[in-house]
Amino acid sequence: MNELLDSFGFKSRTTFLKNYIAPSLEAGIVTLEDHNNPTSRNQRYGLTVKGKAIFYEI
């Protein structure tokens, strides 16, 4: 999460999660890599097939 915040220049983790990560998860663009423990401090996010298609279009 810290890498994403730094990469995009955001300072508020809560706002970033609410405005960007949650909608991306709901849309099926991003997925949690550890579904069993979504609040883990080691949680990682990955692009789904749909997310990769969008990425490569850009």
C-alpha distance matrix in Angstrom:
0.0 3.8 5.4 5.2 6.2 8.6 9.8 10.8 12.0 10.6 11.2 10.9 7.8 10.6 12.1 9.3 9.0 12.8 13.7 11.7 9.8 12.7 15.4 14.0 14.1 17.5 18.8 18.1 16.2 12.9 13.3 11.7 12.8 13.9 15.8 17.7 15.0 12.5 11.5 11.1 9.1 9.2 8.2 7.7 8.4 11.6 14.1 17.3 20.7 20.7 17.4 18.9 22.1 20.6 18.8 22.1 24.1 22.4
3.8 0.0 3.8 5.4 5.0 6.1 8.4 10.0 10.2 9.4 9.4 10.2 8.1 11.7 13.1 10.6 11.4 15.0 15.7 14.0 12.8 15.9 18.4 17.2 17.6 21.0 22.1 21.5 19.3 16.3 16.9 15.4 16.1 17.1 19.3 21.0 18.1 15.8 14.2 13.5 10.6 11.0 11.1 10.7 11.8 14.7 17.1 20.5 23.7 23.7 20.2 21.3 24.5 22.8 20.6 23.8 25.8 23.7
5.4 3.8 0.0 3.8 5.5 5.2 5.9 8.6 9.7 10.2 11.4 12.8 11.0 14.5 15.2 12.1 13.1 16.7 16.7 14.3 13.3 16.9 18.8 16.9 17.7 21.3 21.7 20.9 18.2 15.4 16.4 15.5 15.8 17.6 20.0 22.1 19.7 17.5 16.6 15.6 13.0 12.3 12.1 10.5 11.2 13.2 15.2 18.9 21.7 22.0 18.3 18.9 22.1 20.6 17.9 20.8 23.1 20.9
5.2 5.4 3.8 0.0 3.8 5.4 5.0 6.2 8.2 8.3 10.3 11.3 9.6 12.7 12.6 9.2 10.4 13.8 13.3 10.7 10.1 13.8 15.4 13.6 14.9 18.2 18.5 18.1 15.3 12.9 14.5 14.2 15.3 17.4 19.2 21.7 19.5 16.8 16.3 16.1 14.1 13.7 12.5 10.6 10.0 11.9 13.3 16.8 19.7 19.4 15.7 16.7 19.7 17.7 15.4 18.7 20.5 18.3
6.2 5.0 5.5 3.8 0.0 3.8 5.6 5.5 5.8 4.9 6.6 8.0 7.1 10.6 10.4 7.6 9.8 12.9 12.5 10.9 11.0 14.4 16.1 15.2 16.7 19.7 20.2 20.4 17.8 15.6 17.2 16.7 18.2 19.8 21.4 23.6 21.0 18.0 16.9 17.1 14.8 15.2 14.4 13.3 13.0 15.3 16.7 20.1 23.0 22.3 18.7 20.0 22.7 20.4 18.3 21.7 23.1 20.6
8.6 6.1 5.2 5.4 3.8 0.0 3.8 5.5 5.0 6.4 7.8 10.5 10.4 14.0 13.8 11.2 13.6 16.6 15.9 14.2 14.6 18.1 19.6 18.3 19.9 23.0 23.3 23.3 20.4 18.2 19.9 19.4 20.4 22.1 24.1 26.3 23.7 21.0 19.8 19.4 16.7 16.8 16.6 15.2 15.3 17.2 18.5 22.1 24.7 24.3 20.5 21.3 24.0 21.8 19.3 22.2 23.8 21.0
9.8 8.4 5.9 5.0 5.6 3.8 0.0 3.8 5.6 8.0 10.6 13.0 12.6 15.9 15.2 12.0 14.4 17.2 15.9 13.6 14.1 17.9 18.7 16.9 19.0 22.1 21.8 21.6 18.4 16.6 18.8 18.9 19.8 22.1 24.1 26.7 24.5 21.8 21.2 20.9 18.5 18.0 17.2 15.1 14.4 15.6 16.3 19.9 22.2 21.7 17.9 18.3 20.9 18.7 15.9 18.7 20.3 17.4
10.8 10.0 8.6 6.2 5.5 5.5 3.8 0.0 3.8 5.7 9.2 11.3 11.5 14.3 12.7 9.8 12.7 15.0 13.1 11.2 12.6 16.2 16.6 15.3 17.8 20.5 20.1 20.6 17.4 16.2 18.8 19.3 20.9 23.2 24.6 27.3 25.2 22.1 21.5 21.9 19.8 19.8 18.5 16.6 15.3 16.5 16.7 20.0 22.2 21.1 17.4 18.4 20.5 17.8 15.6 18.6 19.6 16.6
12.0 10.2 9.7 8.2 5.8 5.0 5.6 3.8 0.0 3.8 6.6 9.6 10.9 13.9 12.4 10.3 13.7 15.8 14.2 13.2 14.8 18.1 18.8 18.1 20.5 23.1 23.0 23.7 20.8 19.4 21.7 21.8 23.4 25.3 26.8 29.2 26.7 23.6 22.5 22.8 20.4 20.9 20.1 18.7 18.0 19.6 20.2 23.5 25.9 24.8 21.1 22.2 24.3 21.5 19.3 22.4 23.2 20.0
10.6 9.4 10.2 8.3 4.9 6.4 8.0 5.7 3.8 0.0 3.8 6.0 7.5 10.2 8.7 7.1 10.6 12.5 11.4 11.0 12.6 15.5 16.7 16.6 18.7 21.0 21.5 22.4 20.0 18.4 20.5 20.4 22.4 23.9 25.0 27.2 24.5 21.3 19.9 20.8 18.6 19.6 18.6 17.8 17.1 19.2 20.0 23.2 25.9 24.6 21.0 22.7 24.9 22.0 20.3 23.7 24.4 21.6
11.2 9.4 11.4 10.3 6.6 7.8 10.6 9.2 6.6 3.8 0.0 3.8 6.4 9.1 8.7 8.3 11.3 13.2 13.0 13.3 14.4 16.9 18.6 18.9 20.5 22.8 23.9 24.8 22.7 20.8 22.3 21.6 23.6 24.5 25.7 27.4 24.4 21.3 19.4 20.2 17.7 19.4 18.9 18.8 18.7 21.3 22.6 25.7 28.7 27.5 24.1 25.8 28.2 25.4 23.8 27.2 28.1 25.3
10.9 10.2 12.8 11.3 8.0 10.5 13.0 11.3 9.6 6.0 3.8 0.0 3.8 5.5 5.4 6.2 8.7 10.1 10.7 11.7 12.6 14.4 16.5 17.3 18.6 20.6 22.0 23.2 21.6 19.6 20.9 20.1 22.4 23.0 23.7 25.2 22.2 19.0 17.0 18.4 16.4 18.5 17.7 18.1 17.9 20.8 22.1 24.9 28.1 26.8 23.6 25.8 28.1 25.4 24.3 27.9 28.6 26.2
7.8 8.1 11.0 9.6 7.1 10.4 12.6 11.5 10.9 7.5 6.4 3.8 0.0 3.8 5.6 5.1 6.1 8.6 10.0 10.3 10.1 12.0 14.6 15.2 15.8 18.1 19.9 20.6 19.2 16.8 17.7 16.5 18.8 19.2 19.9 21.5 18.5 15.3 13.3 14.7 13.0 15.0 14.0 14.6 14.6 17.8 19.5 22.2 25.5 24.5 21.4 23.7 26.3 23.9 22.8 26.5 27.5 25.4
10.6 11.7 14.5 12.7 10.6 14.0 15.9 14.3 13.9 10.2 9.1 5.5 3.8 0.0 3.8 5.5 5.2 6.1 8.5 10.0 9.9 10.5 13.3 14.7 15.1 16.7 18.9 20.1 19.3 17.2 17.9 16.9 19.6 19.7 19.7 21.1 18.2 14.9 13.0 15.2 14.3 16.8 15.3 16.2 15.9 19.1 20.5 22.8 26.2 24.9 22.1 24.9 27.1 24.7 24.2 27.9 28.7 26.8
12.1 13.1 15.2 12.6 10.4 13.8 15.2 12.7 12.4 8.7 8.7 5.4 5.6 3.8 0.0 3.8 5.4 5.1 5.8 8.0 9.4 10.2 11.9 13.6 14.9 16.2 17.8 19.5 18.5 17.0 18.5 18.2 21.2 21.8 21.7 23.5 21.0 17.4 16.0 18.4 17.5 19.5 17.6 17.9 16.9 19.6 20.3 22.5 25.6 23.9 21.1 23.9 25.8 23.0 22.7 26.4 26.8 24.7
9.3 10.6 12.1 9.2 7.6 11.2 12.0 9.8 10.3 7.1 8.3 6.2 5.1 5.5 3.8 0.0 3.8 5.5 5.3 5.5 6.7 8.7 10.4 11.1 12.7 14.6 15.8 17.1 15.6 13.9 15.7 15.6 18.4 19.5 19.7 22.0 19.6 16.0 15.1 17.0 16.0 17.3 15.3 14.9 13.7 16.2 16.9 19.3 22.4 20.9 17.8 20.4 22.5 19.8 19.2 22.9 23.5 21.5
9.0 11.4 13.1 10.4 9.8 13.6 14.4 12.7 13.7 10.6 11.3 8.7 6.1 5.2 5.4 3.8 0.0 3.8 5.7 5.6 4.7 5.9 8.7 9.6 10.1 12.0 14.0 15.0 14.1 12.1 13.2 12.8 15.9 16.6 16.4 18.5 16.3 12.6 12.0 14.3 14.0 15.4 13.0 13.1 11.8 14.6 15.6 17.7 21.0 19.7 17.0 19.9 22.1 19.9 19.5 23.3 24.1 22.6
12.8 15.0 16.7 13.8 12.9 16.6 17.2 15.0 15.8 12.5 13.2 10.1 8.6 6.1 5.1 5.5 3.8 0.0 3.8 5.9 6.4 5.6 7.5 9.9 10.6 11.4 13.5 15.3 15.0 13.8 15.0 15.1 18.5 19.1 18.3 20.3 18.4 14.6 14.2 17.1 17.2 18.9 16.2 16.4 14.8 17.3 17.8 19.3 22.4 20.5 18.3 21.6 23.3 20.8 21.0 24.8 25.1 23.7
13.7 15.7 16.7 13.3 12.5 15.9 15.9 13.1 14.2 11.4 13.0 10.7 10.0 8.5 5.8 5.3 5.7 3.8 0.0 3.8 6.5 6.7 6.7 8.9 11.0 11.6 12.6 14.9 14.0 13.5 15.6 16.5 19.9 21.1 20.4 22.9 21.2 17.4 17.3 19.9 19.7 20.9 18.2 17.7 15.5 17.4 17.2 18.8 21.5 19.2 16.9 20.1 21.4 18.5 18.8 22.6 22.4 20.8
11.7 14.0 14.3 10.7 10.9 14.2 13.6 11.2 13.2 11.0 13.3 11.7 10.3 10.0 8.0 5.5 5.6 5.9 3.8 0.0 3.8 5.8 5.7 6.2 8.7 10.3 10.7 12.4 10.8 10.2 12.7 13.9 17.1 18.8 18.5 21.4 19.9 16.2 16.6 18.6 18.4 19.0 16.1 14.9 12.4 13.9 13.5 15.4 18.1 16.0 13.4 16.4 18.0 15.2 15.3 19.1 19.3 17.8
9.8 12.8 13.3 10.1 11.0 14.6 14.1 12.6 14.8 12.6 14.4 12.6 10.1 9.9 9.4 6.7 4.7 6.4 6.5 3.8 0.0 3.8 5.6 5.1 6.1 8.7 9.9 10.6 9.4 7.7 9.4 10.2 13.5 15.0 14.7 17.6 16.2 12.5 13.3 15.3 15.5 15.8 12.7 11.6 9.2 11.1 11.4 13.2 16.4 15.0 12.4 15.4 17.5 15.4 15.4 19.2 19.9 18.9
12.7 15.9 16.9 13.8 14.4 18.1 17.9 16.2 18.1 15.5 16.9 14.4 12.0 10.5 10.2 8.7 5.9 5.6 6.7 5.8 3.8 0.0 3.8 5.4 5.1 6.2 8.6 10.0 10.2 9.0 10.0 10.8 14.5 15.4 14.2 16.9 15.8 12.0 13.1 15.8 16.7 17.5 14.1 13.7 11.4 13.2 13.4 14.3 17.4 15.7 13.9 17.4 19.1 17.2 17.8 21.5 22.0 21.3
15.4 18.4 18.8 15.4 16.1 19.6 18.7 16.6 18.8 16.7 18.6 16.5 14.6 13.3 11.9 10.4 8.7 7.5 6.7 5.7 5.6 3.8 0.0 3.8 5.4 5.0 6.1 8.6 8.7 9.1 11.1 12.9 16.6 18.1 16.7 19.7 19.0 15.4 16.8 19.4 20.3 20.7 17.2 16.2 13.3 14.2 13.3 13.8 16.3 13.9 12.4 16.1 17.1 14.9 16.2 19.7 19.6 19.1
14.0 17.2 16.9 13.6 15.2 18.3 16.9 15.3 18.1 16.6 18.9 17.3 15.2 14.7 13.6 11.1 9.6 9.9 8.9 6.2 5.1 5.4 3.8 0.0 3.8 5.5 5.1 6.2 5.2 5.5 8.3 10.8 14.0 16.2 15.3 18.7 18.3 14.8 16.6 18.6 19.4 19.1 15.6 13.9 10.5 10.8 9.5 10.2 12.8 10.6 8.8 12.4 13.8 11.8 12.8 16.4 16.7 16.4
14.1 17.6 17.7 14.9 16.7 19.9 19.0 17.8 20.5 18.7 20.5 18.6 15.8 15.1 14.9 12.7 10.1 10.6 11.0 8.7 6.1 5.1 5.4 3.8 0.0 3.8 5.5 5.2 6.1 5.0 5.9 8.0 11.6 13.2 11.8 15.2 15.1 11.8 14.2 16.3 17.7 17.4 13.6 12.4 9.4 10.0 9.6 9.6 12.7 11.3 10.1 13.6 15.3 14.1 15.2 18.5 19.2 19.4
17.5 21.0 21.3 18.2 19.7 23.0 22.1 20.5 23.1 21.0 22.8 20.6 18.1 16.7 16.2 14.6 12.0 11.4 11.6 10.3 8.7 6.2 5.0 5.5 3.8 0.0 3.8 5.4 7.7 8.3 9.0 11.2 14.8 16.1 13.9 17.0 17.3 14.1 16.5 19.1 20.8 20.8 17.0 16.1 13.2 13.5 12.6 11.7 14.2 12.1 11.9 15.6 16.5 15.3 17.1 20.2 20.4 20.8
18.8 22.1 21.7 18.5 20.2 23.3 21.8 20.1 23.0 21.5 23.9 22.0 19.9 18.9 17.8 15.8 14.0 13.5 12.6 10.7 9.9 8.6 6.1 5.1 5.5 3.8 0.0 3.8 5.6 7.8 9.7 12.8 16.0 18.0 16.2 19.7 20.1 17.1 19.5 21.7 23.1 22.7 19.0 17.4 13.9 13.3 11.4 10.2 11.9 9.2 9.3 13.0 13.3 12.0 14.3 17.2 17.0 17.7
18.1 21.5 20.9 18.1 20.4 23.3 21.6 20.6 23.7 22.4 24.8 23.2 20.6 20.1 19.5 17.1 15.0 15.3 14.9 12.4 10.6 10.0 8.6 6.2 5.2 5.4 3.8 0.0 3.8 5.6 6.9 10.4 13.1 15.4 13.8 17.5 18.3 15.7 18.6 20.2 21.8 20.9 17.1 15.2 11.8 10.6 8.6 6.8 8.8 7.0 7.4 10.8 11.7 11.4 13.3 16.0 16.5 17.6
16.2 19.3 18.2 15.3 17.8 20.4 18.4 17.4 20.8 20.0 22.7 21.6 19.2 19.3 18.5 15.6 14.1 15.0 14.0 10.8 9.4 10.2 8.7 5.2 6.1 7.7 5.6 3.8 0.0 3.8 6.9 10.5 12.8 15.8 15.1 18.9 19.3 16.4 19.0 20.2 21.2 20.0 16.4 13.9 10.2 8.6 6.0 5.5 7.6 5.6 4.2 7.9 9.2 8.4 9.7 12.7 13.5 14.2
12.9 16.3 15.4 12.9 15.6 18.2 16.6 16.2 19.4 18.4 20.8 19.6 16.8 17.2 17.0 13.9 12.1 13.8 13.5 10.2 7.7 9.0 9.1 5.5 5.0 8.3 7.8 5.6 3.8 0.0 3.8 7.0 9.4 12.3 12.2 15.9 15.9 13.1 15.6 16.6 17.5 16.2 12.6 10.2 6.5 5.6 4.6 5.6 9.0 8.5 6.3 9.2 11.7 11.1 11.3 14.5 15.9 16.2
13.3 16.9 16.4 14.5 17.2 19.9 18.8 18.8 21.7 20.5 22.3 20.9 17.7 17.9 18.5 15.7 13.2 15.0 15.6 12.7 9.4 10.0 11.1 8.3 5.9 9.0 9.7 6.9 6.9 3.8 0.0 3.8 6.3 8.9 8.5 12.3 12.7 10.4 13.4 14.2 15.7 14.2 10.5 8.6 5.6 5.3 6.2 6.3 10.1 10.5 9.2 11.5 14.2 14.3 14.5 17.3 19.1 19.6
11.7 15.4 15.5 14.2 16.7 19.4 18.9 19.3 21.8 20.4 21.6 20.1 16.5 16.9 18.2 15.6 12.8 15.1 16.5 13.9 10.2 10.8 12.9 10.8 8.0 11.2 12.8 10.4 10.5 7.0 3.8 0.0 3.8 5.5 5.7 9.2 9.2 7.1 10.1 10.5 12.3 10.9 7.2 6.2 4.8 6.4 8.9 9.7 13.4 14.2 12.7 14.7 17.7 17.8 17.4 20.3 22.4 22.6
12.8 16.1 15.8 15.3 18.2 20.4 19.8 20.9 23.4 22.4 23.6 22.4 18.8 19.6 21.2 18.4 15.9 18.5 19.9 17.1 13.5 14.5 16.6 14.0 11.6 14.8 16.0 13.1 12.8 9.4 6.3 3.8 0.0 3.8 6.1 9.0 9.3 8.7 11.4 10.6 12.3 9.8 6.8 5.5 5.6 6.4 9.6 10.5 13.8 15.6 14.2 15.2 18.5 19.2 18.4 20.8 23.4 23.7
13.9 17.1 17.6 17.4 19.8 22.1 22.1 23.2 25.3 23.9 24.5 23.0 19.2 19.7 21.8 19.5 16.6 19.1 21.1 18.8 15.0 15.4 18.1 16.2 13.2 16.1 18.0 15.4 15.8 12.3 8.9 5.5 3.8 0.0 3.8 5.5 5.8 6.4 9.2 8.2 10.8 8.8 6.3 7.1 8.5 10.1 13.3 13.8 17.2 18.8 17.6 18.9 22.1 22.7 22.0 24.6 27.1 27.3
15.8 19.3 20.0 19.2 21.4 24.1 24.1 24.6 26.8 25.0 25.7 23.7 19.9 19.7 21.7 19.7 16.4 18.3 20.4 18.5 14.7 14.2 16.7 15.3 11.8 13.9 16.2 13.8 15.1 12.2 8.5 5.7 6.1 3.8 0.0 3.8 5.6 5.7 9.4 9.8 12.9 11.8 8.9 9.9 10.2 11.6 14.0 13.8 17.1 18.3 17.6 19.5 22.3 22.8 22.8 25.4 27.5 28.0
17.7 21.0 22.1 21.7 23.6 26.3 26.7 27.3 29.2 27.2 27.4 25.2 21.5 21.1 23.5 22.0 18.5 20.3 22.9 21.4 17.6 16.9 19.7 18.7 15.2 17.0 19.7 17.5 18.9 15.9 12.3 9.2 9.0 5.5 3.8 0.0 3.8 6.2 9.1 9.2 12.8 12.1 10.2 12.2 13.3 15.0 17.7 17.6 20.8 22.1 21.4 23.2 26.1 26.6 26.5 29.1 31.3 31.7
15.0 18.1 19.7 19.5 21.0 23.7 24.5 25.2 26.7 24.5 24.4 22.2 18.5 18.2 21.0 19.6 16.3 18.4 21.2 19.9 16.2 15.8 19.0 18.3 15.1 17.3 20.1 18.3 19.3 15.9 12.7 9.2 9.3 5.8 5.6 3.8 0.0 3.8 5.6 5.6 9.3 9.4 7.7 10.6 12.3 14.9 18.0 18.5 22.1 23.1 21.9 23.8 26.8 26.9 26.5 29.4 31.5 31.5
12.5 15.8 17.5 16.8 18.0 21.0 21.8 22.1 23.6 21.3 21.3 19.0 15.3 14.9 17.4 16.0 12.6 14.6 17.4 16.2 12.5 12.0 15.4 14.8 11.8 14.1 17.1 15.7 16.4 13.1 10.4 7.1 8.7 6.4 5.7 6.2 3.8 0.0 3.8 5.6 8.8 9.3 6.7 9.2 10.1 13.1 15.8 16.6 20.3 20.8 19.4 21.6 24.5 24.2 23.9 27.0 28.9 28.7
11.5 14.2 16.6 16.3 16.9 19.8 21.2 21.5 22.5 19.9 19.4 17.0 13.3 13.0 16.0 15.1 12.0 14.2 17.3 16.6 13.3 13.1 16.8 16.6 14.2 16.5 19.5 18.6 19.0 15.6 13.4 10.1 11.4 9.2 9.4 9.1 5.6 3.8 0.0 3.8 6.4 8.4 6.9 10.2 11.8 15.3 18.2 19.6 23.4 23.7 21.8 24.0 27.1 26.4 25.8 29.1 31.0 30.4
11.1 13.5 15.6 16.1 17.1 19.4 20.9 21.9 22.8 20.8 20.2 18.4 14.7 15.2 18.4 17.0 14.3 17.1 19.9 18.6 15.3 15.8 19.4 18.6 16.3 19.1 21.7 20.2 20.2 16.6 14.2 10.5 10.6 8.2 9.8 9.2 5.6 5.6 3.8 0.0 3.8 5.2 5.1 8.9 11.6 14.9 18.4 20.0 23.7 24.6 22.5 24.2 27.6 27.1 26.1 29.2 31.5 30.8
9.1 10.6 13.0 14.1 14.8 16.7 18.5 19.8 20.4 18.6 17.7 16.4 13.0 14.3 17.5 16.0 14.0 17.2 19.7 18.4 15.5 16.7 20.3 19.4 17.7 20.8 23.1 21.8 21.2 17.5 15.7 12.3 12.3 10.8 12.9 12.8 9.3 8.8 6.4 3.8 0.0 3.8 5.6 8.8 11.9 15.4 18.9 21.1 24.8 25.6 23.1 24.6 28.0 27.4 25.9 29.0 31.4 30.3
9.2 11.0 12.3 13.7 15.2 16.8 18.0 19.8 20.9 19.6 19.4 18.5 15.0 16.8 19.5 17.3 15.4 18.9 20.9 19.0 15.8 17.5 20.7 19.1 17.4 20.8 22.7 20.9 20.0 16.2 14.2 10.9 9.8 8.8 11.8 12.1 9.4 9.3 8.4 5.2 3.8 0.0 3.8 6.4 10.0 13.1 16.8 19.1 22.6 23.9 21.4 22.4 26.0 25.7 24.0 26.9 29.5 28.7
8.2 11.1 12.1 12.5 14.4 16.6 17.2 18.5 20.1 18.6 18.9 17.7 14.0 15.3 17.6 15.3 13.0 16.2 18.2 16.1 12.7 14.1 17.2 15.6 13.6 17.0 19.0 17.1 16.4 12.6 10.5 7.2 6.8 6.3 8.9 10.2 7.7 6.7 6.9 5.1 5.6 3.8 0.0 3.8 6.8 10.1 13.7 15.7 19.4 20.4 18.1 19.5 23.0 22.7 21.4 24.3 26.8 26.2
7.7 10.7 10.5 10.6 13.3 15.2 15.1 16.6 18.7 17.8 18.8 18.1 14.6 16.2 17.9 14.9 13.1 16.4 17.7 14.9 11.6 13.7 16.2 13.9 12.4 16.1 17.4 15.2 13.9 10.2 8.6 6.2 5.5 7.1 9.9 12.2 10.6 9.2 10.2 8.9 8.8 6.4 3.8 0.0 3.8 6.7 10.4 12.8 16.3 17.6 15.0 16.0 19.6 19.4 17.9 20.7 23.3 22.8
8.4 11.8 11.2 10.0 13.0 15.3 14.4 15.3 18.0 17.1 18.7 17.9 14.6 15.9 16.9 13.7 11.8 14.8 15.5 12.4 9.2 11.4 13.3 10.5 9.4 13.2 13.9 11.8 10.2 6.5 5.6 4.8 5.6 8.5 10.2 13.3 12.3 10.1 11.8 11.6 11.9 10.0 6.8 3.8 0.0 3.8 7.0 9.6 13.2 14.0 11.4 12.7 16.2 15.9 14.6 17.6 20.0 19.6
11.6 14.7 13.2 11.9 15.3 17.2 15.6 16.5 19.6 19.2 21.3 20.8 17.8 19.1 19.6 16.2 14.6 17.3 17.4 13.9 11.1 13.2 14.2 10.8 10.0 13.5 13.3 10.6 8.6 5.6 5.3 6.4 6.4 10.1 11.6 15.0 14.9 13.1 15.3 14.9 15.4 13.1 10.1 6.7 3.8 0.0 3.8 6.5 9.8 11.1 8.7 9.4 13.0 13.3 12.1 14.6 17.3 17.4
14.1 17.1 15.2 13.3 16.7 18.5 16.3 16.7 20.2 20.0 22.6 22.1 19.5 20.5 20.3 16.9 15.6 17.8 17.2 13.5 11.4 13.4 13.3 9.5 9.6 12.6 11.4 8.6 6.0 4.6 6.2 8.9 9.6 13.3 14.0 17.7 18.0 15.8 18.2 18.4 18.9 16.8 13.7 10.4 7.0 3.8 0.0 3.8 6.6 7.6 5.0 5.9 9.3 9.7 8.9 11.4 13.8 14.3
17.3 20.5 18.9 16.8 20.1 22.1 19.9 20.0 23.5 23.2 25.7 24.9 22.2 22.8 22.5 19.3 17.7 19.3 18.8 15.4 13.2 14.3 13.8 10.2 9.6 11.7 10.2 6.8 5.5 5.6 6.3 9.7 10.5 13.8 13.8 17.6 18.5 16.6 19.6 20.0 21.1 19.1 15.7 12.8 9.6 6.5 3.8 0.0 3.8 5.3 4.9 6.1 8.5 9.8 10.3 12.2 14.2 15.6
20.7 23.7 21.7 19.7 23.0 24.7 22.2 22.2 25.9 25.9 28.7 28.1 25.5 26.2 25.6 22.4 21.0 22.4 21.5 18.1 16.4 17.4 16.3 12.8 12.7 14.2 11.9 8.8 7.6 9.0 10.1 13.4 13.8 17.2 17.1 20.8 22.1 20.3 23.4 23.7 24.8 22.6 19.4 16.3 13.2 9.8 6.6 3.8 0.0 3.8 5.4 5.1 6.2 8.7 9.8 10.6 12.4 14.6
20.7 23.7 22.0 19.4 22.3 24.3 21.7 21.1 24.8 24.6 27.5 26.8 24.5 24.9 23.9 20.9 19.7 20.5 19.2 16.0 15.0 15.7 13.9 10.6 11.3 12.1 9.2 7.0 5.6 8.5 10.5 14.2 15.6 18.8 18.3 22.1 23.1 20.8 23.7 24.6 25.6 23.9 20.4 17.6 14.0 11.1 7.6 5.3 3.8 0.0 3.8 5.5 5.1 6.4 8.7 10.1 10.8 12.9
17.4 20.2 18.3 15.7 18.7 20.5 17.9 17.4 21.1 21.0 24.1 23.6 21.4 22.1 21.1 17.8 17.0 18.3 16.9 13.4 12.4 13.9 12.4 8.8 10.1 11.9 9.3 7.4 4.2 6.3 9.2 12.7 14.2 17.6 17.6 21.4 21.9 19.4 21.8 22.5 23.1 21.4 18.1 15.0 11.4 8.7 5.0 4.9 5.4 3.8 0.0 3.8 5.4 5.2 6.2 8.7 10.0 11.0
18.9 21.3 18.9 16.7 20.0 21.3 18.3 18.4 22.2 22.7 25.8 25.8 23.7 24.9 23.9 20.4 19.9 21.6 20.1 16.4 15.4 17.4 16.1 12.4 13.6 15.6 13.0 10.8 7.9 9.2 11.5 14.7 15.2 18.9 19.5 23.2 23.8 21.6 24.0 24.2 24.6 22.4 19.5 16.0 12.7 9.4 5.9 6.1 5.1 5.5 3.8 0.0 3.8 5.4 4.9 6.1 8.5 10.0
22.1 24.5 22.1 19.7 22.7 24.0 20.9 20.5 24.3 24.9 28.2 28.1 26.3 27.1 25.8 22.5 22.1 23.3 21.4 18.0 17.5 19.1 17.1 13.8 15.3 16.5 13.3 11.7 9.2 11.7 14.2 17.7 18.5 22.1 22.3 26.1 26.8 24.5 27.1 27.6 28.0 26.0 23.0 19.6 16.2 13.0 9.3 8.5 6.2 5.1 5.4 3.8 0.0 3.8 5.4 5.3 6.2 8.9
20.6 22.8 20.6 17.7 20.4 21.8 18.7 17.8 21.5 22.0 25.4 25.4 23.9 24.7 23.0 19.8 19.9 20.8 18.5 15.2 15.4 17.2 14.9 11.8 14.1 15.3 12.0 11.4 8.4 11.1 14.3 17.8 19.2 22.7 22.8 26.6 26.9 24.2 26.4 27.1 27.4 25.7 22.7 19.4 15.9 13.3 9.7 9.8 8.7 6.4 5.2 5.4 3.8 0.0 3.8 5.5 5.2 6.6
18.8 20.6 17.9 15.4 18.3 19.3 15.9 15.6 19.3 20.3 23.8 24.3 22.8 24.2 22.7 19.2 19.5 21.0 18.8 15.3 15.4 17.8 16.2 12.8 15.2 17.1 14.3 13.3 9.7 11.3 14.5 17.4 18.4 22.0 22.8 26.5 26.5 23.9 25.8 26.1 25.9 24.0 21.4 17.9 14.6 12.1 8.9 10.3 9.8 8.7 6.2 4.9 5.4 3.8 0.0 3.8 5.5 5.5
22.1 23.8 20.8 18.7 21.7 22.2 18.7 18.6 22.4 23.7 27.2 27.9 26.5 27.9 26.4 22.9 23.3 24.8 22.6 19.1 19.2 21.5 19.7 16.4 18.5 20.2 17.2 16.0 12.7 14.5 17.3 20.3 20.8 24.6 25.4 29.1 29.4 27.0 29.1 29.2 29.0 26.9 24.3 20.7 17.6 14.6 11.4 12.2 10.6 10.1 8.7 6.1 5.3 5.5 3.8 0.0 3.8 5.3
24.1 25.8 23.1 20.5 23.1 23.8 20.3 19.6 23.2 24.4 28.1 28.6 27.5 28.7 26.8 23.5 24.1 25.1 22.4 19.3 19.9 22.0 19.6 16.7 19.2 20.4 17.0 16.5 13.5 15.9 19.1 22.4 23.4 27.1 27.5 31.3 31.5 28.9 31.0 31.5 31.4 29.5 26.8 23.3 20.0 17.3 13.8 14.2 12.4 10.8 10.0 8.5 6.2 5.2 5.5 3.8 0.0 3.8
22.4 23.7 20.9 18.3 20.6 21.0 17.4 16.6 20.0 21.6 25.3 26.2 25.4 26.8 24.7 21.5 22.6 23.7 20.8 17.8 18.9 21.3 19.1 16.4 19.4 20.8 17.7 17.6 14.2 16.2 19.6 22.6 23.7 27.3 28.0 31.7 31.5 28.7 30.4 30.8 30.3 28.7 26.2 22.8 19.6 17.4 14.3 15.6 14.6 12.9 11.0 10.0 8.9 6.6 5.5 5.3 3.8 0.0
